[in-house]
Amino acid sequence: MKRYSQRSGHTAMAELNVTPLLDLAFVLLIIFIITTPLLTSNIPVQLPTGSRNNNQPPDAKSIRTVTIARNGLIYLESKRIELPVLEQELIAFRQATPDAAVVVYADKSLNIQQLFDVMEVLKSAKIDRMDLENVTP
């Protein structure tokens, strides 16, 4: 008759104990929660305060739309236009309409310099009513 030993030298564990792993994960999570606000508050920035605009919205006839596509092409009211021509058009529009307003649609992957170029054109055309459109998540 063969005897079976209670001691087996090379047996695999049947289950893995994940409790220490979860404890470590929670400790790391708590450390990140505590240290993250400390990392972001070291930069001295004075944020602007917003206010509601109590002015009446402009008439639909006094609004022009400028769109900057992903490839950098600029459109005024769905018509492709170059920056110098855009400036001339907006100056003429401003002279004809005193309460002129412009809505700018800029693609999110656009080079920021192209947006600043359009903003400079709006500034030189003396259009102070401007809106940058975005989507709400």
C-alpha positions in Angstrom: 0.0 0.0 0.0 1.3 3.4 -1.0 1.3 6.2 1.6 0.4 9.8 0.6 2.3 12.6 2.2 0.7 15.7 3.5 3.7 17.7 2.4 3.8 18.4 -1.2 6.9 20.3 -2.3 5.8 21.9 -5.6 2.1 22.6 -5.5 0.6 25.8 -7.0 -1.6 28.2 -5.0 -5.2 27.6 -5.8 -6.2 31.3 -5.3 -4.5 34.7 -5.2 -4.9 37.0 -2.2 -5.7 40.4 -3.7 -6.3 42.2 -0.3 -2.8 43.6 0.0 -2.9 44.7 -3.6 -6.2 46.6 -3.0 -4.7 48.1 0.2 -1.7 49.4 -1.8 -4.0 50.8 -4.5 -6.1 52.7 -2.0 -3.1 54.1 -0.2 -1.7 55.4 -3.6 -5.1 56.8 -4.5 -5.3 58.7 -1.2 -1.7 60.1 -1.7 -2.6 61.3 -5.2 -5.8 62.9 -3.9 -3.9 64.8 -1.2 -1.0 65.9 -3.3 -2.7 67.0 -6.5 -4.2 70.2 -5.2 -0.9 71.2 -3.8 0.8 70.8 -7.2 -1.7 73.0 -9.1 -2.0 75.8 -6.6 1.6 77.0 -6.7 1.1 79.1 -9.8 0.1 82.7 -8.9 -2.8 83.5 -11.3 -5.5 86.1 -10.8 -8.5 84.7 -12.7 -10.9 87.2 -14.2 -14.4 87.5 -12.9 -17.3 87.1 -15.2 -20.5 89.1 -15.3 -23.7 88.7 -17.2 -24.1 91.0 -20.1 -27.3 92.9 -19.6 -27.1 94.5 -23.0 -29.7 93.4 -25.5 -28.6 90.8 -28.0 -27.7 92.3 -31.4 -30.1 92.2 -34.3 -29.6 89.3 -36.6 -28.7 91.7 -39.4 -25.8 93.1 -37.4 -24.1 89.7 -36.9 -21.5 88.3 -39.3 -20.0 84.8 -39.0 -16.3 84.1 -39.4 -15.3 80.4 -39.6 -11.7 79.1 -39.5 -11.5 75.6 -40.8 -9.0 72.9 -39.7 -6.8 73.6 -42.7 -6.6 77.3 -41.9 -9.0 78.6 -44.6 -11.1 81.5 -43.5 -14.8 81.9 -44.4 -17.0 85.0 -44.0 -20.6 83.9 -44.1 -19.7 80.6 -45.9 -17.6 82.5 -48.5 -13.9 81.8 -48.6 -11.9 84.9 -48.0 -8.3 86.0 -47.3 -7.3 88.0 -44.2 -6.7 91.4 -46.0 -10.1 91.2 -47.8 -11.7 90.1 -44.5 -10.4 93.2 -42.8 -11.8 95.4 -45.6 -15.2 93.7 -45.5 -15.4 94.0 -41.7 -14.4 97.7 -41.8 -17.1 98.4 -44.3 -19.6 96.3 -42.3 -18.7 98.3 -39.1 -19.2 101.6 -40.9 -22.6 100.5 -42.2 -23.7 98.9 -38.9 -22.7 100.7 -35.7 -23.6 97.8 -33.4 -21.8 95.2 -35.5 -21.0 91.9 -33.9 -19.0 88.9 -35.1 -19.3 85.2 -34.2 -16.1 83.2 -34.7 -16.2 79.5 -35.2 -12.7 78.0 -34.9 -11.8 74.3 -35.3 -10.4 72.8 -32.1 -7.3 71.4 -33.9 -6.5 74.8 -35.4 -3.1 76.5 -34.9 -3.6 79.2 -32.3 -1.7 81.7 -34.4 -4.4 81.6 -37.1 -7.0 82.4 -34.5 -4.9 85.3 -33.2 -4.6 86.6 -36.8 -8.4 86.8 -37.1 -8.6 88.4 -33.7 -6.2 91.1 -34.9 -8.3 91.7 -37.9 -11.4 92.2 -35.7 -9.4 94.6 -33.5 -8.2 96.6 -36.4 -11.8 96.8 -37.8 -12.9 98.1 -34.4 -15.4 95.4 -33.8 -15.7 95.1 -30.1 -18.7 92.7 -30.0 -17.3 89.3 -30.6 -18.1 85.8 -29.6 -16.0 82.6 -29.8 -18.4 79.7 -30.2 -17.9 76.3 -28.5 -19.8 73.2 -27.7 -20.9 72.2 -24.3 -20.1 68.7 -23.2 
